[in-house]
């Protein structure tokens, strides 16, 4: 049974994803064109979709400065959280999720569509390739 599409055309219920309970860091791998899932400093999996709970965004300032200076991207920003199951995402409506983006040449941190920095801890995140959708706490 397919779920409901949100304003971005995503269906959280029917998407295939990698899930298991553990704290991870997720970033987009430019070479593999997929998400890298890292636990304790080691990449444990590559995936197209990752679901997270208790989400926090991180940008390492030294890495960001290097990107801006050399005009060459490196891994210095990631999304941290607990890997979640699809069942946990079925409780809310997909409209509750907002798009989050990060561009090291434009922003100092991850921002929402209005340009607000995402510095809090958030309930859930749905990451699909380069797109990050977050559910803000009520």
The first five atom37 places (N, CA, C, CB, O) and aatype in JSON, in Angstrom:
{
  "aatype": [20, 20, 20, 20, 20, 20, 20, 20, 20, 20, 20, 20, 20, 20, 20, 20, 20, 20, 20, 20, 20, 20, 20, 20, 20, 20, 20, 20, 20, 20, 20, 20, 20, 20, 20, 20, 20, 20, 20, 20, 20, 20, 20, 20, 20, 20, 20, 20, 20, 20, 20, 20, 20, 20, 20, 20, 20, 20, 20, 20, 20, 20, 20, 20, 20, 20, 20, 20, 20, 20, 20, 20, 20, 20, 20, 20, 20, 20, 20, 20, 20, 20, 20, 20, 20, 20, 20, 20, 20, 20, 20, 20, 20, 20, 20, 20, 20, 20, 20, 20, 20, 20, 20, 20, 20, 20, 20, 20, 20, 20, 20, 20, 20, 20, 20, 20, 20, 20, 20, 20, 20, 20, 20, 20, 20, 20, 20, 20, 20, 20, 20, 20, 20, 20, 20, 20, 20, 20],
  "atom_mask": [
    [1, 1, 1, 1, 1],
    [1, 1, 1, 1, 1],
    [1, 1, 1, 1, 1],
    [1, 1, 1, 1, 1],
    [1, 1, 1, 1, 1],
    [1, 1, 1, 1, 1],
    [1, 1, 1, 1, 1],
    [1, 1, 1, 1, 1],
    [1, 1, 1, 1, 1],
    [1, 1, 1, 1, 1],
    [1, 1, 1, 1, 1],
    [1, 1, 1, 1, 1],
    [1, 1, 1, 1, 1],
    [1, 1, 1, 1, 1],
    [1, 1, 1, 1, 1],
    [1, 1, 1, 1, 1],
    [1, 1, 1, 1, 1],
    [1, 1, 1, 1, 1],
    [1, 1, 1, 1, 1],
    [1, 1, 1, 1, 1],
    [1, 1, 1, 1, 1],
    [1, 1, 1, 1, 1],
    [1, 1, 1, 1, 1],
    [1, 1, 1, 1, 1],
    [1, 1, 1, 1, 1],
    [1, 1, 1, 1, 1],
    [1, 1, 1, 1, 1],
    [1, 1, 1, 1, 1],
    [1, 1, 1, 1, 1],
    [1, 1, 1, 1, 1],
    [1, 1, 1, 1, 1],
    [1, 1, 1, 1, 1],
    [1, 1, 1, 1, 1],
    [1, 1, 1, 1, 1],
    [1, 1, 1, 1, 1],
    [1, 1, 1, 1, 1],
    [1, 1, 1, 1, 1],
    [1, 1, 1, 1, 1],
    [1, 1, 1, 1, 1],
    [1, 1, 1, 1, 1],
    [1, 1, 1, 1, 1],
    [1, 1, 1, 1, 1],
    [1, 1, 1, 1, 1],
    [1, 1, 1, 1, 1],
    [1, 1, 1, 1, 1],
    [1, 1, 1, 1, 1],
    [1, 1, 1, 1, 1],
    [1, 1, 1, 1, 1],
    [1, 1, 1, 1, 1],
    [1, 1, 1, 1, 1],
    [1, 1, 1, 1, 1],
    [1, 1, 1, 1, 1],
    [1, 1, 1, 1, 1],
    [1, 1, 1, 1, 1],
    [1, 1, 1, 1, 1],
    [1, 1, 1, 1, 1],
    [1, 1, 1, 1, 1],
    [1, 1, 1, 1, 1],
    [1, 1, 1, 1, 1],
    [1, 1, 1, 1, 1],
    [1, 1, 1, 1, 1],
    [1, 1, 1, 1, 1],
    [1, 1, 1, 1, 1],
    [1, 1, 1, 1, 1],
    [1, 1, 1, 1, 1],
    [1, 1, 1, 1, 1],
    [1, 1, 1, 1, 1],
    [1, 1, 1, 1, 1],
    [1, 1, 1, 1, 1],
    [1, 1, 1, 1, 1],
    [1, 1, 1, 1, 1],
    [1, 1, 1, 1, 1],
    [1, 1, 1, 1, 1],
    [1, 1, 1, 1, 1],
    [1, 1, 1, 1, 1],
    [1, 1, 1, 1, 1],
    [1, 1, 1, 1, 1],
    [1, 1, 1, 1, 1],
    [1, 1, 1, 1, 1],
    [1, 1, 1, 1, 1],
    [1, 1, 1, 1, 1],
    [1, 1, 1, 1, 1],
    [1, 1, 1, 1, 1],
    [1, 1, 1, 1, 1],
    [1, 1, 1, 1, 1],
    [1, 1, 1, 1, 1],
    [1, 1, 1, 1, 1],
    [1, 1, 1, 1, 1],
    [1, 1, 1, 1, 1],
    [1, 1, 1, 1, 1],
    [1, 1, 1, 1, 1],
    [1, 1, 1, 1, 1],
    [1, 1, 1, 1, 1],
    [1, 1, 1, 1, 1],
    [1, 1, 1, 1, 1],
    [1, 1, 1, 1, 1],
    [1, 1, 1, 1, 1],
    [1, 1, 1, 1, 1],
    [1, 1, 1, 1, 1],
    [1, 1, 1, 1, 1],
    [1, 1, 1, 1, 1],
    [1, 1, 1, 1, 1],
    [1, 1, 1, 1, 1],
    [1, 1, 1, 1, 1],
    [1, 1, 1, 1, 1],
    [1, 1, 1, 1, 1],
    [1, 1, 1, 1, 1],
    [1, 1, 1, 1, 1],
    [1, 1, 1, 1, 1],
    [1, 1, 1, 1, 1],
    [1, 1, 1, 1, 1],
    [1, 1, 1, 1, 1],
    [1, 1, 1, 1, 1],
    [1, 1, 1, 1, 1],
    [1, 1, 1, 1, 1],
    [1, 1, 1, 1, 1],
    [1, 1, 1, 1, 1],
    [1, 1, 1, 1, 1],
    [1, 1, 1, 1, 1],
    [1, 1, 1, 1, 1],
    [1, 1, 1, 1, 1],
    [1, 1, 1, 1, 1],
    [1, 1, 1, 1, 1],
    [1, 1, 1, 1, 1],
    [1, 1, 1, 1, 1],
    [1, 1, 1, 1, 1],
    [1, 1, 1, 1, 1],
    [1, 1, 1, 1, 1],
    [1, 1, 1, 1, 1],
    [1, 1, 1, 1, 1],
    [1, 1, 1, 1, 1],
    [1, 1, 1, 1, 1],
    [1, 1, 1, 1, 1],
    [1, 1, 1, 1, 1],
    [1, 1, 1, 1, 1],
    [1, 1, 1, 1, 1],
    [1, 1, 1, 1, 1],
    [1, 1, 1, 1, 1]
  ],
  "atom_positions": [
    [[0.83, -1.18, 0.0], [0.0, 0.0, 0.0], [0.87, 1.24, 0.0], [-0.94, 0.0, 1.2], [1.72, 1.39, 0.88]],
    [[0.69, 2.1, -0.93], [1.49, 3.31, -1.04], [0.99, 4.37, -0.07], [1.47, 3.85, -2.48], [-0.2, 4.44, 0.23]],
    [[1.93, 5.2, 0.42], [1.58, 6.31, 1.31], [1.15, 7.53, 0.51], [2.76, 6.66, 2.22], [0.94, 7.46, -0.71]],
    [[1.02, 8.62, 1.21], [0.6, 9.87, 0.58], [1.81, 10.67, 0.17], [-0.29, 10.68, 1.54], [2.79, 10.75, 0.91]],
    [[1.77, 11.27, -1.01], [2.87, 12.11, -1.47], [2.83, 13.45, -0.76], [2.82, 12.3, -2.99], [1.76, 14.01, -0.55]],
    [[4.0, 13.97, -0.39], [4.03, 15.3, 0.19], [4.29, 16.33, -0.9], [5.11, 15.4, 1.3], [4.3, 15.98, -2.08]],
    [[4.5, 17.58, -0.52], [4.67, 18.63, -1.52], [5.94, 18.46, -2.36], [4.7, 19.98, -0.84], [6.09, 19.13, -3.39]],
    [[6.86, 17.6, -1.94], [8.08, 17.34, -2.71], [7.96, 16.09, -3.56], [9.27, 17.21, -1.76], [8.91, 15.73, -4.26]],
    [[6.82, 15.43, -3.53], [6.61, 14.23, -4.33], [7.2, 12.98, -3.71], [7.19, 14.42, -5.68], [7.45, 12.0, -4.42]],
    [[7.44, 12.99, -2.39], [8.02, 11.83, -1.72], [6.96, 11.02, -1.01], [9.1, 12.27, -0.74], [6.02, 11.58, -0.43]],
    [[7.1, 9.73, -1.05], [6.19, 8.8, -0.39], [7.01, 8.03, 0.63], [5.49, 7.83, -1.42], [7.75, 7.12, 0.27]],
    [[6.9, 8.4, 1.91], [7.73, 7.8, 2.94], [7.43, 6.32, 3.17], [7.56, 8.55, 4.23], [8.34, 5.56, 3.48]],
    [[6.17, 5.89, 3.02], [5.81, 4.52, 3.32], [6.33, 3.52, 2.3], [4.33, 4.41, 3.43], [6.66, 2.4, 2.68]],
    [[6.4, 3.88, 1.03], [6.77, 2.89, 0.02], [8.26, 2.91, -0.33], [5.97, 3.12, -1.21], [8.7, 2.09, -1.13]],
    [[9.03, 3.83, 0.23], [10.45, 3.93, -0.1], [11.24, 2.81, 0.56], [11.01, 5.29, 0.31], [11.03, 2.5, 1.74]],
    [[12.14, 2.22, -0.18], [13.03, 1.22, 0.38], [14.18, 1.94, 1.05], [13.53, 0.22, -0.72], [14.71, 2.91, 0.5]],
    [[14.58, 1.47, 2.21], [15.66, 2.15, 2.92], [16.39, 1.17, 3.82], [15.12, 3.33, 3.74], [15.91, 0.06, 4.09]],
    [[17.56, 1.58, 4.29], [18.37, 0.79, 5.21], [18.08, 1.28, 6.63], [19.9, 0.91, 4.87], [18.24, 2.47, 6.91]],
    [[17.66, 0.41, 7.51], [17.35, 0.83, 8.87], [17.86, -0.19, 9.88], [15.86, 1.03, 9.03], [17.77, -1.39, 9.65]],
    [[18.37, 0.29, 10.99], [18.77, -0.49, 12.15], [19.04, 0.54, 13.25], [20.05, -1.42, 11.86], [19.5, 1.64, 12.95]],
    [[18.76, 0.21, 14.51], [18.93, 1.18, 15.6], [20.4, 1.33, 15.97], [18.12, 0.75, 16.82], [20.99, 0.42, 16.55]],
    [[20.99, 2.48, 15.66], [22.32, 2.85, 16.11], [22.56, 4.31, 15.76], [23.42, 1.93, 15.48], [21.92, 4.84, 14.84]],
    [[23.46, 4.97, 16.47], [23.79, 6.38, 16.22], [24.76, 6.44, 15.04], [24.41, 7.07, 17.5], [25.79, 5.76, 15.05]],
    [[24.43, 7.25, 14.04], [25.24, 7.33, 12.83], [25.39, 8.77, 12.36], [24.63, 6.47, 11.72], [24.7, 9.68, 12.83]],
    [[26.3, 8.94, 11.43], [26.48, 10.2, 10.71], [26.25, 9.88, 9.24], [27.91, 10.84, 10.96], [26.75, 8.87, 8.73]],
    [[25.5, 10.74, 8.55], [25.16, 10.5, 7.15], [25.61, 11.7, 6.32], [23.63, 10.23, 6.97], [25.35, 12.85, 6.68]],
    [[26.28, 11.42, 5.2], [26.68, 12.48, 4.28], [26.59, 11.96, 2.86], [28.12, 12.98, 4.6], [26.6, 10.75, 2.62]],
    [[26.51, 12.88, 1.91], [26.44, 12.49, 0.5], [27.85, 12.26, -0.02], [25.72, 13.57, -0.35], [28.71, 13.13, 0.07]],
    [[28.09, 11.06, -0.57], [29.4, 10.69, -1.1], [29.46, 11.09, -2.57], [29.65, 9.16, -0.93], [28.76, 10.52, -3.4]],
    [[30.29, 12.06, -2.88], [30.39, 12.6, -4.25], [30.93, 11.58, -5.25], [31.27, 13.83, -4.26], [30.58, 11.63, -6.43]],
    [[31.77, 10.66, -4.8], [32.36, 9.67, -5.71], [31.38, 8.54, -6.03], [33.63, 9.08, -5.1], [31.27, 8.12, -7.18]],
    [[30.67, 8.06, -5.02], [29.74, 6.95, -5.22], [28.34, 7.42, -5.63], [29.64, 6.13, -3.97], [27.52, 6.61, -6.06]],
    [[28.07, 8.72, -5.49], [26.75, 9.3, -5.81], [25.65, 8.63, -4.97], [26.44, 9.14, -7.32], [24.54, 8.41, -5.46]],
    [[25.97, 8.33, -3.72], [25.05, 7.72, -2.76], [25.35, 8.28, -1.38], [25.16, 6.16, -2.77], [26.34, 8.98, -1.18]],
    [[24.49, 7.96, -0.44], [24.72, 8.36, 0.94], [25.71, 7.41, 1.59], [23.41, 8.41, 1.73], [25.64, 6.2, 1.37]],
    [[26.62, 7.95, 2.39], [27.5, 7.13, 3.21], [26.99, 7.2, 4.64], [29.0, 7.6, 3.12], [26.69, 8.28, 5.15]],
    [[26.87, 6.04, 5.28], [26.42, 5.94, 6.65], [27.62, 5.54, 7.49], [25.23, 4.92, 6.81], [28.21, 4.48, 7.3]],
    [[27.98, 6.41, 8.43], [29.2, 6.23, 9.22], [28.85, 6.01, 10.69], [30.15, 7.45, 9.06], [28.0, 6.72, 11.24]],
    [[29.5, 5.04, 11.32], [29.33, 4.78, 12.74], [30.71, 4.66, 13.36], [28.48, 3.49, 13.0], [31.54, 3.85, 12.92]],
    [[30.96, 5.46, 14.39], [32.26, 5.46, 15.07], [33.43, 5.66, 14.11], [32.45, 4.15, 15.83], [34.47, 5.03, 14.25]],
    [[33.24, 6.55, 13.14], [34.31, 6.91, 12.21], [34.49, 5.99, 11.03], [35.56, 6.97, 12.94], [35.34, 6.24, 10.17]],
    [[33.72, 4.92, 10.96], [33.86, 3.95, 9.87], [32.57, 3.89, 9.05], [34.22, 2.55, 10.43], [31.48, 3.81, 9.62]],
    [[32.7, 3.93, 7.72], [31.53, 3.8, 6.86], [31.05, 2.36, 6.93], [31.86, 4.2, 5.38], [31.79, 1.42, 6.63]],
    [[29.8, 2.2, 7.34], [29.23, 0.86, 7.51], [28.28, 0.48, 6.38], [28.51, 0.76, 8.83], [27.93, -0.69, 6.23]],
    [[27.86, 1.47, 5.6], [26.87, 1.19, 4.55], [26.77, 2.36, 3.6], [25.5, 0.88, 5.17], [27.01, 3.5, 3.97]],
    [[26.4, 2.06, 2.36], [26.01, 3.08, 1.39], [24.54, 2.83, 1.08], [26.9, 3.03, 0.07], [24.11, 1.69, 0.95]],
    [[23.78, 3.9, 0.95], [22.34, 3.76, 0.74], [21.83, 4.93, -0.09], [21.59, 3.68, 2.09], [22.48, 5.97, -0.19]],
    [[20.65, 4.76, -0.67], [19.99, 5.84, -1.4], [19.06, 6.63, -0.49], [19.22, 5.29, -2.6], [18.81, 7.81, -0.71]],
    [[18.55, 5.96, 0.55], [17.61, 6.58, 1.48], [17.99, 6.16, 2.9], [16.14, 6.18, 1.16], [18.28, 4.99, 3.16]],
    [[17.98, 7.14, 3.81], [18.22, 6.85, 5.22], [17.2, 7.61, 6.05], [19.69, 7.23, 5.64], [16.93, 8.79, 5.79]],
    [[16.63, 6.94, 7.04], [15.68, 7.55, 7.97], [16.36, 7.68, 9.32], [14.37, 6.71, 8.07], [16.95, 6.73, 9.82]],
    [[16.27, 8.88, 9.93], [16.91, 9.13, 11.21], [15.92, 9.72, 12.22], [18.1, 10.08, 11.04], [14.95, 10.37, 11.84]],
    [[16.18, 9.47, 13.5], [15.46, 10.1, 14.59], [16.48, 10.82, 15.47], [14.64, 9.06, 15.42], [17.67, 10.52, 15.41]],
    [[16.01, 11.77, 16.29], [16.89, 12.56, 17.17], [18.04, 13.16, 16.36], [17.46, 11.67, 18.32], [19.21, 12.87, 16.59]],
    [[17.67, 14.0, 15.41], [18.58, 14.48, 14.37], [19.26, 15.78, 14.76], [17.82, 14.66, 13.07], [18.64, 16.69, 15.3]],
    [[20.55, 15.86, 14.47], [21.33, 17.08, 14.66], [22.23, 17.27, 13.45], [22.17, 17.02, 15.98], [22.82, 16.32, 12.94]],
    [[22.34, 18.51, 13.0], [23.18, 18.85, 11.85], [24.53, 19.35, 12.33], [22.49, 19.92, 10.96], [24.63, 20.04, 13.35]],
    [[25.59, 18.98, 11.59], [26.95, 19.37, 11.97], [27.7, 19.92, 10.76], [27.7, 18.17, 12.57], [27.62, 19.37, 9.66]],
    [[28.44, 20.99, 10.98], [29.36, 21.55, 9.97], [30.67, 21.82, 10.69], [28.78, 22.86, 9.3], [30.71, 22.53, 11.69]],
    [[31.74, 21.24, 10.17], [33.06, 21.45, 10.77], [33.68, 22.7, 10.13], [33.98, 20.19, 10.58], [33.95, 22.71, 8.93]],
    [[33.91, 23.76, 10.92], [34.37, 25.04, 10.38], [35.69, 24.98, 9.6], [34.53, 26.02, 11.49], [35.83, 25.65, 8.58]],
    [[36.64, 24.18, 10.07], [37.93, 24.09, 9.37], [37.75, 23.48, 7.98], [38.94, 23.25, 10.19], [38.35, 23.94, 7.01]],
    [[36.92, 22.43, 7.88], [36.65, 21.81, 6.59], [35.9, 22.75, 5.67], [35.86, 20.54, 6.78], [36.15, 22.78, 4.46]],
    [[34.97, 23.52, 6.23], [34.22, 24.48, 5.43], [35.15, 25.57, 4.88], [33.1, 25.11, 6.27], [35.03, 25.97, 3.72]],
    [[36.07, 26.04, 5.71], [37.03, 27.07, 5.27], [37.92, 26.54, 4.15], [37.91, 27.54, 6.46], [38.25, 27.27, 3.22]],
    [[38.31, 25.27, 4.24], [39.14, 24.65, 3.21], [38.38, 24.55, 1.88], [39.6, 23.25, 3.65], [38.95, 24.8, 0.82]],
    [[37.1, 24.2, 1.95], [36.27, 24.14, 0.74], [36.2, 25.5, 0.08], [34.84, 23.63, 1.08], [36.36, 25.62, -1.13]],
    [[35.96, 26.53, 0.87], [35.83, 27.89, 0.33], [37.16, 28.39, -0.24], [35.34, 28.85, 1.43], [37.17, 29.1, -1.25]],
    [[38.24, 28.04, 0.39], [39.56, 28.48, -0.07], [39.97, 27.76, -1.36], [40.63, 28.24, 1.02], [40.4, 28.4, -2.32]],
    [[39.83, 26.44, -1.39], [40.31, 25.63, -2.51], [39.27, 25.41, -3.6], [40.77, 24.3, -2.02], [39.59, 24.9, -4.67]],
    [[38.02, 25.8, -3.34], [36.91, 25.59, -4.29], [36.79, 24.12, -4.69], [37.12, 26.46, -5.56], [36.51, 23.78, -5.84]],
    [[37.0, 23.25, -3.69], [36.92, 21.81, -3.9], [36.23, 21.19, -2.68], [38.34, 21.19, -4.13], [36.67, 21.4, -1.55]],
    [[35.17, 20.44, -2.91], [34.38, 19.9, -1.8], [35.1, 18.76, -1.08], [33.04, 19.41, -2.32], [35.86, 17.99, -1.68]],
    [[34.85, 18.68, 0.22], [35.33, 17.59, 1.06], [34.26, 17.27, 2.09], [36.7, 17.95, 1.75], [33.29, 18.02, 2.22]],
    [[34.41, 16.17, 2.82], [33.42, 15.8, 3.83], [33.68, 16.63, 5.08], [33.48, 14.26, 4.15], [34.64, 16.38, 5.82]],
    [[32.82, 17.6, 5.32], [32.94, 18.43, 6.52], [31.57, 18.73, 7.14], [33.67, 19.74, 6.19], [31.48, 19.4, 8.17]],
    [[30.51, 18.24, 6.5], [29.15, 18.47, 6.99], [28.38, 17.15, 6.92], [28.43, 19.59, 6.18], [28.53, 16.38, 5.97]],
    [[27.57, 16.91, 7.93], [26.82, 15.66, 7.96], [25.59, 15.81, 8.85], [27.71, 14.49, 8.47], [25.45, 16.79, 9.59]],
    [[24.72, 14.82, 8.76], [23.53, 14.74, 9.59], [23.74, 13.57, 10.55], [22.21, 14.56, 8.73], [24.03, 12.46, 10.12]],
    [[23.61, 13.82, 11.85], [23.78, 12.77, 12.85], [22.42, 12.41, 13.43], [24.75, 13.22, 13.97], [21.56, 13.27, 13.6]],
    [[22.23, 11.13, 13.74], [20.98, 10.69, 14.34], [20.96, 9.2, 14.54], [19.8, 11.11, 13.48], [21.9, 8.49, 14.2]],
    [[19.85, 8.73, 15.11], [19.64, 7.3, 15.32], [18.92, 6.73, 14.1], [18.82, 7.03, 16.62], [17.89, 7.26, 13.69]],
    [[19.47, 5.67, 13.52], [18.79, 5.03, 12.4], [17.4, 4.6, 12.84], [19.6, 3.82, 11.86], [17.23, 4.08, 13.95]],
    [[16.42, 4.81, 11.98], [15.02, 4.54, 12.34], [14.4, 3.58, 11.33], [14.21, 5.85, 12.4], [14.94, 3.35, 10.25]],
    [[13.26, 3.03, 11.71], [12.53, 2.15, 10.82], [11.44, 2.93, 10.09], [11.92, 0.97, 11.59], [11.02, 3.99, 10.54]],
    [[10.98, 2.39, 8.96], [9.88, 3.03, 8.21], [8.61, 3.09, 9.04], [9.61, 2.27, 6.91], [7.83, 4.02, 8.9]],
    [[8.4, 2.1, 9.91], [7.19, 2.08, 10.73], [7.12, 3.32, 11.62], [7.14, 0.81, 11.58], [6.03, 3.86, 11.83]],
    [[8.24, 3.77, 12.13], [8.27, 4.96, 12.98], [7.91, 6.23, 12.22], [9.63, 5.11, 13.59], [7.49, 7.21, 12.84]],
    [[8.05, 6.22, 10.93], [7.73, 7.39, 10.12], [6.28, 7.4, 9.68], [8.64, 7.45, 8.91], [5.78, 8.42, 9.2]],
    [[5.58, 6.27, 9.84], [4.2, 6.18, 9.41], [3.22, 6.88, 10.33], [3.81, 4.76, 9.28], [2.05, 7.04, 9.97]],
    [[3.67, 7.31, 11.51], [2.77, 7.92, 12.48], [2.38, 9.34, 12.13], [3.4, 7.91, 13.84], [1.28, 9.78, 12.49]],
    [[3.22, 10.07, 11.45], [2.93, 11.46, 11.11], [2.55, 11.59, 9.65], [4.12, 12.35, 11.42], [2.62, 10.62, 8.9]],
    [[2.15, 12.78, 9.27], [1.84, 13.03, 7.87], [3.08, 13.59, 7.18], [0.63, 13.99, 7.72], [3.89, 14.27, 7.82]],
    [[3.21, 13.32, 5.92], [4.41, 13.74, 5.19], [4.48, 15.26, 5.04], [4.44, 13.1, 3.82], [5.56, 15.8, 4.78]],
    [[3.36, 15.94, 5.21], [3.37, 17.4, 5.11], [4.13, 18.05, 6.26], [1.94, 17.94, 5.07], [4.49, 19.23, 6.18]],
    [[4.38, 17.29, 7.33], [5.08, 17.83, 8.49], [6.59, 17.96, 8.25], [4.83, 16.95, 9.7], [7.3, 18.5, 9.1]],
    [[7.08, 17.48, 7.14], [8.51, 17.51, 6.84], [8.87, 18.73, 5.99], [8.93, 16.23, 6.13], [8.14, 19.08, 5.06]],
    [[10.0, 19.36, 6.33], [10.48, 20.54, 5.59], [11.82, 20.23, 4.94], [10.6, 21.76, 6.54], [12.63, 19.47, 5.49]],
    [[12.06, 20.81, 3.8], [13.32, 20.65, 3.09], [14.43, 21.42, 3.79], [13.18, 21.12, 1.63], [14.24, 22.57, 4.21]],
    [[15.59, 20.78, 3.93], [16.77, 21.4, 4.53], [17.89, 21.3, 3.5], [17.17, 20.7, 5.89], [18.02, 20.3, 2.81]],
    [[18.72, 22.35, 3.41], [19.82, 22.33, 2.45], [21.09, 22.89, 3.07], [19.46, 23.12, 1.18], [21.07, 23.57, 4.1]],
    [[22.2, 22.58, 2.41], [23.5, 23.11, 2.83], [24.36, 23.31, 1.58], [24.21, 22.16, 3.85], [24.52, 22.4, 0.78]],
    [[24.88, 24.5, 1.44], [25.81, 24.82, 0.37], [26.97, 25.57, 1.02], [25.12, 25.68, -0.78], [26.78, 26.69, 1.5]],
    [[28.17, 24.99, 1.04], [29.29, 25.62, 1.76], [29.71, 26.97, 1.18], [30.46, 24.69, 1.75], [30.37, 27.75, 1.86]],
    [[29.34, 27.24, -0.06], [29.69, 28.52, -0.67], [28.69, 29.62, -0.34], [29.79, 28.36, -2.17], [29.02, 30.8, -0.44]],
    [[27.47, 29.24, 0.07], [26.42, 30.22, 0.36], [26.11, 30.35, 1.85], [25.17, 29.84, -0.37], [25.83, 31.45, 2.33]],
    [[26.16, 29.23, 2.57], [25.7, 29.21, 3.96], [26.8, 28.74, 4.89], [24.46, 28.31, 4.1], [27.71, 28.01, 4.5]],
    [[26.7, 29.19, 6.15], [27.63, 28.72, 7.18], [27.14, 27.43, 7.83], [27.83, 29.79, 8.23], [27.91, 26.74, 8.49]],
    [[25.84, 27.11, 7.64], [25.24, 25.96, 8.31], [24.1, 25.43, 7.46], [24.76, 26.32, 9.73], [23.74, 26.04, 6.45]],
    [[23.51, 24.32, 7.85], [22.31, 23.79, 7.2], [21.18, 24.79, 7.44], [21.94, 22.36, 7.74], [21.05, 25.33, 8.54]],
    [[20.36, 25.02, 6.42], [19.25, 25.97, 6.55], [17.96, 25.36, 6.0], [19.57, 27.29, 5.81], [18.0, 24.46, 5.17]],
    [[16.82, 25.88, 6.49], [15.53, 25.46, 5.94], [15.2, 26.35, 4.74], [14.41, 25.53, 7.04], [16.02, 27.18, 4.33]],
    [[14.02, 26.2, 4.2], [13.65, 26.94, 2.98], [13.58, 28.45, 3.2], [12.31, 26.45, 2.48], [13.72, 29.22, 2.25]],
    [[13.37, 28.88, 4.44], [13.32, 30.31, 4.75], [14.7, 30.88, 5.08], [12.38, 30.57, 5.91], [14.84, 32.09, 5.3]],
    [[15.72, 30.02, 5.11], [17.08, 30.48, 5.42], [17.42, 30.43, 6.9], [17.27, 31.86, 4.92], [18.47, 30.94, 7.29]],
    [[16.57, 29.83, 7.73], [16.83, 29.71, 9.16], [17.81, 28.57, 9.41], [15.51, 29.47, 9.94], [17.64, 27.47, 8.89]],
    [[18.84, 28.84, 10.22], [19.81, 27.8, 10.54], [19.18, 26.71, 11.38], [21.02, 28.41, 11.27], [18.36, 26.98, 12.26]],
    [[19.56, 25.48, 11.11], [18.99, 24.29, 11.76], [19.95, 23.81, 12.85], [18.72, 23.15, 10.71], [20.64, 22.81, 12.67]],
    [[19.99, 24.5, 13.98], [20.95, 24.21, 15.04], [20.38, 23.42, 16.21], [21.53, 25.48, 15.56], [21.12, 23.08, 17.14]],
    [[19.09, 23.12, 16.19], [18.47, 22.36, 17.28], [18.57, 20.85, 17.01], [16.99, 22.77, 17.45], [19.15, 20.42, 16.02]],
    [[18.0, 20.07, 17.93], [17.84, 18.64, 17.71], [16.42, 18.45, 17.2], [18.11, 17.8, 19.04], [15.47, 18.99, 17.77]],
    [[16.26, 17.69, 16.13], [14.97, 17.53, 15.47], [14.48, 16.09, 15.6], [15.06, 17.94, 13.98], [15.27, 15.16, 15.75]],
    [[13.16, 15.94, 15.54], [12.54, 14.65, 15.78], [12.94, 13.59, 14.76], [11.04, 14.8, 15.78], [13.39, 12.5, 15.13]],
    [[12.78, 13.9, 13.46], [13.03, 12.91, 12.41], [13.62, 13.58, 11.17], [11.74, 12.18, 12.05], [13.43, 14.77, 10.93]],
    [[14.34, 12.78, 10.39], [14.85, 13.24, 9.09], [14.74, 12.1, 8.08], [16.32, 13.74, 9.19], [14.95, 10.93, 8.41]],
    [[14.41, 12.47, 6.88], [14.32, 11.55, 5.74], [15.34, 12.06, 4.74], [12.84, 11.48, 5.11], [15.2, 13.16, 4.22]],
    [[16.37, 11.28, 4.47], [17.44, 11.71, 3.58], [17.4, 10.84, 2.34], [18.84, 11.63, 4.28], [17.51, 9.61, 2.42]],
    [[17.26, 11.48, 1.2], [17.21, 10.77, -0.08], [18.21, 11.44, -1.02], [15.75, 10.77, -0.69], [17.98, 12.54, -1.5]],
    [[19.31, 10.75, -1.26], [20.41, 11.28, -2.06], [20.84, 12.65, -1.51], [20.0, 11.4, -3.54], [21.28, 12.72, -0.36]],
    [[20.72, 13.72, -2.28], [21.17, 15.04, -1.81], [20.08, 15.82, -1.08], [21.67, 15.85, -2.97], [20.32, 16.94, -0.64]],
    [[18.89, 15.24, -0.96], [17.78, 15.95, -0.33], [17.58, 15.51, 1.11], [16.49, 15.74, -1.13], [17.6, 14.31, 1.42]],
    [[17.38, 16.49, 2.0], [17.15, 16.21, 3.41], [15.81, 16.82, 3.79], [18.3, 16.78, 4.3], [15.56, 18.01, 3.55]],
    [[14.94, 16.01, 4.38], [13.64, 16.46, 4.84], [13.58, 16.22, 6.34], [12.46, 15.73, 4.09], [13.86, 15.11, 6.8]],
    [[13.22, 17.23, 7.09], [13.25, 17.13, 8.54], [11.87, 17.46, 9.12], [14.32, 18.07, 9.14], [11.15, 18.32, 8.63]],
    [[11.54, 16.73, 10.2], [10.32, 17.02, 10.94], [10.75, 17.79, 12.18], [9.51, 15.7, 11.31], [11.47, 17.27, 13.04]],
    [[10.3, 19.03, 12.26], [10.65, 19.86, 13.41], [9.81, 19.44, 14.61], [10.44, 21.38, 13.1], [8.68, 18.98, 14.46]],
    [[10.38, 19.6, 15.79], [9.67, 19.23, 17.01], [8.47, 20.12, 17.21], [10.6, 19.32, 18.23], [8.49, 21.31, 16.87]],
    [[7.41, 19.53, 17.76], [6.16, 20.29, 17.97], [6.28, 21.31, 19.06], [5.03, 19.35, 18.3], [5.32, 22.02, 19.35]]
  ]
}
